[in-house]
């Protein structure tokens, strides 16, 4: 990548981040403003307290024109205002953080869930798990919360500076000059802080991935007695991630240590010079010197904290940019079309699909006519599932065209495509929720329609036994493989979409149940059905309008069941083998 391209990418990322955070901030703006206003009041209160302290000291030493009564009255009013502002701040700040992180996660998830299936399948999901756990916590603390802290520090700094200038411009100038020391001491480490936080984020992704593999592969680990090896793997990864965290904390503490050491030198210098000015007649009272040291805390604190906060903030921005890069859509869609129904056909024209230089679909052309029933048969690895993925835009073709009534599938909005199409695959995902919610996928349907879809998919027995509110467990671990497949079929049937694609959808069912379900589906009218099947059951094969026989990524034969048997070609050999 050349330098100009890199700069262009940085500029685009900054613009995207600005738009994204503006959208997030819109929801928390009211609470942010309330928190800021209350912080201003609290900062002013701290400055007034310093002034009151100086006044009391000077009253005692005989250097003030105010009385104790006047000071007491001001103190009471100030205290009441403080209490009011403090209550507002304690309500507004957590509400601002709640709204900010809520909508940060929501906005990012909405972009994530809108990604194209093919681009998502190429990615490592561990990065998303880390993004919504560890990274979110860091962003909340180091980006959203740090804004308030930085504003608080800046307001206190400005207020203290104004009062210090009022007391002694010379002493103030000296204090500001010395305050550069903490900045100079801490600045070289800020870039190391950014790098350390990024390494922690990447390390968390790997750690989450290992934990997920261990949990999902627990039965395998126990079956092969691999506990010792897994313990060692966990030890290595756990040590690595904690070492990264230690290095990050070490850099942070180094920044704080340098800043603190420099600030101690600065305080000592201010004290000595202020004391000398007090005894040398420079119109500096003992009260001013003591309060000056207190006010310097409001000057020093920002100087000590802001470098570390800015370093963490830069690291948090890096995490936000990482998130935006992860969830951005990789597929470029020139024009987005909508399709409301399939009037004529799905046309595949000279379609090729290659994965890692391996040809899966080889120059395939075919027309699926609306309303007809198709079976796709062939040996394992012949390209049957890939064919369905091409039709659903689940995988990007290398070349060729896939046209829905003449519209290129790559230009069709995914949500529009799946309004007319349902896909059921062999490997089914079940949410850790009720049977009903797994069938409806959390949409609103009439209970009777849900039960009808359940009946058509063979779920009546389990529903009669447990009810629709039965929890399926994590990825359906309370269900059998066949029951999970039937839920997936019920999902598709409930929607009643015009196009139904089944990819070995009944592989886990016994022959009779599989026959009953497929037979029921084939009896449905006005539905375009493309069914990938390994079962060569004659009673079902007779009901298809056309059978596609695939071999080595090509359609080698097409026709009705009787026509293919009469040809005594590749299908005939497959069919005869199945009968043995």
FIDO-67409 format. One record per residue (C-alpha): z, x, y; residue in three letters. Coordinates in pm, whole numbers, padded with zeros to 5 digits, always signed. Last residue first. Layout:
ZXYALA
...
//
This chain:
-00256-02830-05241UNK
-00360-03096-04993UNK
-00315-02874-04687UNK
-00562-02621-04837UNK
-00823-02898-04865UNK
-00781-02992-04500UNK
-00811-02636-04373UNK
-01126-02579-04585UNK
-01281-02902-04460UNK
-01198-02809-04102UNK
-01392-02480-04139UNK
-01704-02646-04274UNK
-01764-02915-04533UNK
-01986-03108-04291UNK
-01899-03435-04468UNK
-01530-03374-04411UNK
-01590-03316-04041UNK
-01787-03641-04007UNK
-01521-03843-04189UNK
-01241-03714-03967UNK
-01440-03770-03651UNK
-01618-03481-03482UNK
-01578-03136-03339UNK
-01611-02785-03485UNK
-01572-02422-03373UNK
-01371-02483-03057UNK
-01292-02125-02961UNK
-00977-01917-02906UNK
-00990-01745-03245UNK
-01039-02073-03433UNK
-01006-02428-03304UNK
-01107-02758-03464UNK
-01126-03049-03222UNK
-01093-03394-03380UNK
-01250-03696-03213UNK
-01180-04066-03171UNK
-00857-04019-03364UNK
-00736-04299-03597UNK
-00875-04150-03920UNK
-00668-03836-03864UNK
-00354-04047-03880UNK
-00407-04198-04226UNK
-00548-03862-04346UNK
-00236-03661-04260UNK
-00348-03314-04156UNK
-00019-03212-03997UNK
-00042-02897-03786UNK
-00088-03100-03470UNK
-00199-03062-03110UNK
-00237-03414-02971UNK
-00457-03503-02675UNK
-00409-03868-02580UNK
-00584-04059-02301UNK
-00409-04395-02277UNK
-00579-04731-02232UNK
-00419-04867-02548UNK
-00121-04746-02746UNK
-00187-04753-03121UNK
-00210-04374-03133UNK
+00150-04353-03005UNK
+00280-04580-03280UNK
+00101-04374-03546UNK
+00241-04056-03395UNK
+00596-04195-03413UNK
+00567-04347-03763UNK
+00397-04039-03908UNK
+00660-03804-03768UNK
+00935-04026-03908UNK
+00766-04024-04250UNK
+00692-03653-04255UNK
+01035-03532-04155UNK
+01079-03429-03794UNK
+01099-03075-03653UNK
+00721-03044-03600UNK
+00702-03378-03416UNK
+00587-03252-03073UNK
+00343-02997-03215UNK
+00201-02994-02862UNK
+00166-03354-02748UNK
-00032-03438-02434UNK
-00027-03792-02293UNK
-00255-03901-02009UNK
-00224-04238-01835UNK
+00148-04213-01781UNK
+00383-04465-01943UNK
+00687-04301-01789UNK
+00913-04406-02074UNK
+00670-04266-02331UNK
+00702-03912-02198UNK
+01080-03902-02187UNK
+01096-04076-02527UNK
+00888-03792-02673UNK
+01135-03537-02537UNK
+01426-03737-02677UNK
+01249-03745-03014UNK
+01215-03368-03007UNK
+01587-03325-02947UNK
+01665-03564-03232UNK
+01443-03364-03467UNK
+01615-03038-03380UNK
+01952-03197-03449UNK
+02182-03297-03167UNK
+02520-03173-03047UNK
+02363-02842-02940UNK
+02133-03032-02702UNK
+02071-02742-02464UNK
+02444-02741-02392UNK
+02580-03070-02528UNK
+02398-03400-02585UNK
+02663-03618-02421UNK
+02654-03975-02557UNK
+02605-04225-02274UNK
+02309-04398-02444UNK
+02531-04507-02733UNK
+02683-04307-03020UNK
+02584-04483-03345UNK
+02333-04737-03214UNK
+02185-04465-02994UNK
+02161-04224-03291UNK
+01985-04483-03505UNK
+01748-04611-03234UNK
+01608-04268-03145UNK
+01278-04306-03334UNK
+01042-04232-03046UNK
+00924-04592-03005UNK
+01286-04714-03017UNK
+01396-04468-02748UNK
+01106-04577-02527UNK
+01216-04940-02575UNK
+01580-04848-02507UNK
+01483-04682-02179UNK
+01273-04984-02084UNK
+01568-05213-02157UNK
+01800-04998-01944UNK
+01573-05038-01643UNK
+01476-04703-01500UNK
+01623-04491-01220UNK
+01553-04118-01241UNK
+01804-03866-01375UNK
+01560-03712-01624UNK
+01512-04063-01770UNK
+01534-03946-02131UNK
+01788-03671-02071UNK
+01983-03901-01842UNK
+01999-04164-02116UNK
+02102-03918-02387UNK
+02386-03799-02164UNK
+02419-03454-02007UNK
+02402-03085-02088UNK
+02026-03087-02038UNK
+01790-03067-02335UNK
+01497-02827-02341UNK
+01234-02888-02607UNK
+01028-02635-02797UNK
+00747-02823-02967UNK
+00601-02943-02640UNK
+00570-03288-02483UNK
+00345-03317-02177UNK
+00310-03626-01961UNK
+00022-03691-01719UNK
-00063-03936-01440UNK
+00221-03859-01200UNK
+00222-03509-01344UNK
-00099-03420-01162UNK
+00026-03552-00827UNK
+00348-03349-00849UNK
+00140-03041-00935UNK
-00084-03091-00629UNK
-00445-03058-00738UNK
-00642-02758-00613UNK
-00606-02553-00931UNK
-00713-02859-01134UNK
-01060-02844-00979UNK
-01172-03197-00893UNK
-01486-03327-01071UNK
-01313-03624-01235UNK
-01038-03380-01333UNK
-01210-03041-01358UNK
-01103-02724-01537UNK
-01339-02440-01448UNK
-01419-02091-01576UNK
-01237-01760-01542UNK
-00903-01598-01616UNK
-00734-01936-01645UNK
-00386-01978-01499UNK
-00120-02115-01729UNK
+00079-02435-01691UNK
-00212-02586-01503UNK
-00176-02892-01731UNK
-00524-02851-01890UNK
-00479-02474-01922UNK
-00140-02524-02087UNK
-00298-02767-02333UNK
-00561-02510-02433UNK
-00293-02243-02460UNK
-00115-02459-02716UNK
-00428-02476-02934UNK
-00531-02111-02895UNK
-00597-02012-03259UNK
-00263-01840-03290UNK
-00140-02059-03576UNK
-00436-02207-03764UNK
-00635-02497-03629UNK
-00611-02857-03515UNK
-00651-03043-03188UNK
-00649-03422-03224UNK
-00806-03639-02958UNK
-00760-04007-02867UNK
-00984-04162-02600UNK
-00895-04348-02279UNK
-01063-04107-02037UNK
-01310-03866-02194UNK
-01209-03510-02280UNK
-01513-03286-02215UNK
-01541-02940-02371UNK
-01627-02580-02287UNK
-01441-02272-02410UNK
-01558-01922-02318UNK
-01290-01757-02534UNK
-00932-01873-02495UNK
-00664-01619-02600UNK
-00838-01292-02510UNK
-00581-01011-02506UNK
-00594-00791-02196UNK
-00226-00862-02124UNK
-00294-01236-02144UNK
-00655-01346-02118UNK
-00778-01702-02072UNK
-01147-01791-02052UNK
-01291-02132-01965UNK
-01668-02179-01971UNK
-01639-02540-01846UNK
-01344-02763-01932UNK
-01402-03120-01814UNK
-01127-03381-01801UNK
-01299-03720-01788UNK
-01398-04045-01625UNK
-01149-04246-01421UNK
-00836-04037-01451UNK
-00582-04184-01211UNK
-00406-04113-00882UNK
-00526-03759-00818UNK
-00414-03576-00506UNK
-00584-03272-00362UNK
-00442-02954-00211UNK
-00686-02705-00069UNK
-00686-02328-00076UNK
-00399-02296-00317UNK
-00269-01943-00346UNK
-00057-01888-00655UNK
+00239-01665-00594UNK
+00467-01927-00450UNK
+00766-01781-00273UNK
+01092-01810-00461UNK
+01151-01446-00543UNK
+01029-01313-00206UNK
+01256-01554-00018UNK
+01553-01454-00233UNK
+01493-01084-00174UNK
+01463-01150+00198UNK
+01798-01332+00188UNK
+01954-01043-00007UNK
+01820-00793+00248UNK
+01963-01011+00525UNK
+02298-00983+00346UNK
+02268-00601+00347UNK
+02187-00606+00717UNK
+02492-00826+00772UNK
+02705-00586+00569UNK
+02594-00299+00793UNK
+02643-00515+01102UNK
+02996-00602+00990UNK
+03080-00236+00922UNK
+02947-00127+01262UNK
+03119-00431+01424UNK
+03465-00365+01288UNK
+03583-00047+01458UNK
+03405-00100+01791UNK
+03497-00467+01786UNK
+03863-00375+01722UNK
+03868-00098+01984UNK
+03806-00320+02283UNK
+04044-00598+02180UNK
+04294-00329+02079UNK
+04238-00169+02421UNK
+04399-00478+02566UNK
+04728-00382+02401UNK
+04706-00026+02537UNK
+04630-00166+02884UNK
+04931-00394+02846UNK
+05157-00091+02813UNK
+04991+00098+03099UNK
+04979-00211+03324UNK
+05348-00280+03267UNK
+05437+00081+03350UNK
+05256+00034+03684UNK
+04925+00195+03781UNK
+04868+00236+04154UNK
+04757+00602+04102UNK
+05099+00735+04196UNK
+05130+01034+03965UNK
+05389+00878+03733UNK
+05162+00590+03636UNK
+04847+00807+03625UNK
+05017+01048+03379UNK
+05125+00759+03160UNK
+04771+00621+03162UNK
+04626+00963+03067UNK
+04864+01003+02776UNK
+04826+00647+02650UNK
+04447+00641+02686UNK
+04409+00970+02495UNK
+04638+00855+02216UNK
+04446+00531+02184UNK
+04112+00720+02161UNK
+04238+00959+01894UNK
+04363+00662+01693UNK
+04024+00490+01744UNK
+03837+00788+01595UNK
+04052+00784+01284UNK
+04012+00408+01248UNK
+03632+00422+01280UNK
+03602+00703+01026UNK
+03827+00521+00784UNK
+03647+00187+00827UNK
+03306+00341+00757UNK
+03447+00533+00459UNK
+03609+00212+00334UNK
+03270+00040+00337UNK
+03101+00332+00163UNK
+03373+00334-00105UNK
+03347-00045-00148UNK
+02975-00008-00221UNK
+03038+00282-00456UNK
+03304+00079-00637UNK
+03065-00216-00672UNK
+02802+00012-00827UNK
+03066+00153-01064UNK
+03165-00202-01156UNK
+02803-00278-01244UNK
+02767+00034-01461UNK
+03100-00005-01638UNK
+03018-00364-01729UNK
+02673-00261-01852UNK
+02807+00018-02075UNK
+03100-00187-02203UNK
+02878-00489-02272UNK
+02638-00280-02477UNK
+02929-00127-02668UNK
+03078-00467-02741UNK
+02735-00591-02848UNK
+02703-00301-03089UNK
+03043-00372-03240UNK
+02971-00745-03275UNK
+02640-00690-03459UNK
+02752-00850-03784UNK
+02401-00982-03857UNK
+02506-01346-03870UNK
+02763-01305-03592UNK
+02513-01157-03347UNK
+02250-01415-03443UNK
+02493-01702-03384UNK
+02590-01555-03043UNK
+02231-01510-02922UNK
+02258-01759-02637UNK
+02593-01616-02529UNK
+02490-01252-02568UNK
+02153-01306-02399UNK
+02317-01485-02105UNK
+02573-01206-02065UNK
+02297-00945-02068UNK
+02098-01134-01805UNK
+02402-01185-01581UNK
+02464-00809-01592UNK
+02102-00732-01505UNK
+02108-00969-01206UNK
+02446-00831-01096UNK
+02300-00480-01094UNK
+02022-00588-00861UNK
+02280-00736-00621UNK
+02503-00428-00646UNK
+02205-00200-00578UNK
+02121-00404-00269UNK
+02479-00376-00145UNK
+02473+00005-00185UNK
+02143+00040+00002UNK
+02270-00161+00298UNK
+02596+00037+00306UNK
+02409+00367+00293UNK
+02211+00255+00599UNK
+02539+00190+00783UNK
+02692+00531+00697UNK
+02546+00733+00986UNK
+02686+00481+01241UNK
+03056+00518+01159UNK
+03162+00832+01351UNK
+02935+00773+01649UNK
+03061+00418+01681UNK
+03426+00523+01643UNK
+03384+00793+01917UNK
+03205+00570+02168UNK
+03542+00417+02251UNK
+03635+00734+02442UNK
+03393+00651+02721UNK
+03503+00289+02727UNK
+03867+00399+02763UNK
+03785+00643+03044UNK
+03587+00380+03231UNK
+03877+00139+03190UNK
+04130+00395+03319UNK
+03917+00447+03631UNK
+03849+00076+03684UNK
+04224+00001+03672UNK
+04389-00342+03650UNK
+04091-00565+03733UNK
+03864-00350+03519UNK
+04109-00396+03232UNK
+04107-00774+03282UNK
+03726-00785+03266UNK
+03718-00554+02963UNK
+03971-00763+02775UNK
+03760-01076+02824UNK
+03437-00898+02726UNK
+03589-00745+02413UNK
+03756-01070+02309UNK
+03421-01249+02343UNK
+03244-00974+02144UNK
+03502-00976+01865UNK
+03490-01355+01829UNK
+03108-01351+01830UNK
+03110-01082+01559UNK
+03359-01281+01352UNK
+03159-01601+01386UNK
+02836-01433+01283UNK
+03021-01257+00998UNK
+03089-01596+00839UNK
+02719-01679+00798UNK
+02595-01334+00703UNK
+02853-01123+00519UNK
+03082-01392+00381UNK
+02834-01667+00293UNK
+02561-01416+00205UNK
+02795-01231-00030UNK
+02898-01550-00209UNK
+02536-01661-00238UNK
+02435-01324-00385UNK
+02697-01341-00661UNK
+02618-01692-00782UNK
+02288-01856-00683UNK
+02087-01534-00659UNK
+02246-01391-00971UNK
+02120-01686-01175UNK
+01783-01660-01001UNK
+01746-01291-01083UNK
+01829-01365-01444UNK
+01526-01594-01463UNK
+01291-01298-01504UNK
+00946-01408-01394UNK
+00612-01471-01565UNK
+00706-01829-01653UNK
+00762-01908-01285UNK
+00405-01812-01188UNK
+00258-02035-01458UNK
+00484-02329-01379UNK
+00395-02331-01008UNK
+00695-02322-00781UNK
+00827-02648-00633UNK
+01167-02606-00804UNK
+01215-02274-00626UNK
+01134-02409-00281UNK
+01377-02695-00327UNK
+01633-02450-00466UNK
+01607-02229-00158UNK
+01658-02526+00074UNK
+01954-02655-00128UNK
+02122-02315-00158UNK
+02103-02251+00216UNK
+02184-02618+00279UNK
+02518-02595+00105UNK
+02583-02242+00236UNK
+02549-02353+00596UNK
+02720-02692+00563UNK
+03027-02543+00395UNK
+03042-02244+00631UNK
+03027-02474+00936UNK
+03289-02706+00785UNK
+03513-02407+00710UNK
+03484-02295+01077UNK
+03508-02638+01244UNK
+03843-02754+01102UNK
+04042-02436+01159UNK
+03871-02389+01494UNK
+03958-02740+01614UNK
+04323-02691+01515UNK
+04333-02355+01694UNK
+04181-02500+02010UNK
+04450-02770+02032UNK
+04733-02526+01956UNK
+04600-02276+02212UNK
+04574-02539+02485UNK
+04939-02628+02426UNK
+05037-02258+02433UNK
+04852-02194+02761UNK
+05029-02485+02928UNK
+05368-02358+02809UNK
+05297-01994+02906UNK
+05180-02093+03257UNK
+05504-02288+03308UNK
+05714-01999+03175UNK
+05543-01745+03406UNK
+05611-01967+03706UNK
+05975-02005+03607UNK
+06010-01627+03550UNK
+05897-01565+03906UNK
+05579-01403+04036UNK
+05566-01132+04309UNK
+05562-00843+04058UNK
+05676-00475+04065UNK
+06053-00524+04033UNK
+06089-00354+03692UNK
+06181-00682+03522UNK
+05905-00867+03706UNK
+05663-00585+03611UNK
+05740-00629+03242UNK
+05707-01005+03273UNK
+05369-00972+03452UNK
+05232-00730+03194UNK
+05330-00966+02916UNK
+05175-01259+03101UNK
+04848-01067+03140UNK
+04844-00985+02769UNK
+04913-01350+02685UNK
+04627-01450+02918UNK
+04391-01221+02724UNK
+04496-01373+02391UNK
+04449-01724+02533UNK
+04101-01632+02656UNK
+04016-01533+02300UNK
+04151-01861+02167UNK
+03944-02060+02419UNK
+03630-01865+02332UNK
+03702-01916+01961UNK
+03732-02294+02016UNK
+03390-02295+02181UNK
+03239-02089+01898UNK
+03385-02309+01622UNK
+03260-02623+01797UNK
+02914-02467+01833UNK
+02902-02375+01465UNK
+03017-02722+01365UNK
+02732-02884+01555UNK
+02473-02631+01431UNK
+02550-02675+01061UNK
+02246-02881+00958UNK
+01999-02706+01189UNK
+02121-02368+01065UNK
+01938-02409+00734UNK
+01603-02489+00897UNK
+01649-02205+01144UNK
+01736-01980+00852UNK
+01402-02059+00685UNK
+01191-02021+00998UNK
+01353-01687+01086UNK
+01322-01562+00727UNK
+00953-01650+00721UNK
+00894-01468+01050UNK
+01088-01162+00933UNK
+00896-01163+00603UNK
+00563-01186+00785UNK
+00654-00892+01010UNK
+00768-00683+00713UNK
+00448-00764+00522UNK
+00235-00667+00823UNK
+00422-00338+00854UNK
+00359-00264+00486UNK
-00008-00353+00524UNK
-00039-00122+00825UNK
+00130+00164+00637UNK
-00102+00145+00338UNK
+00000+00000+00000UNK
//
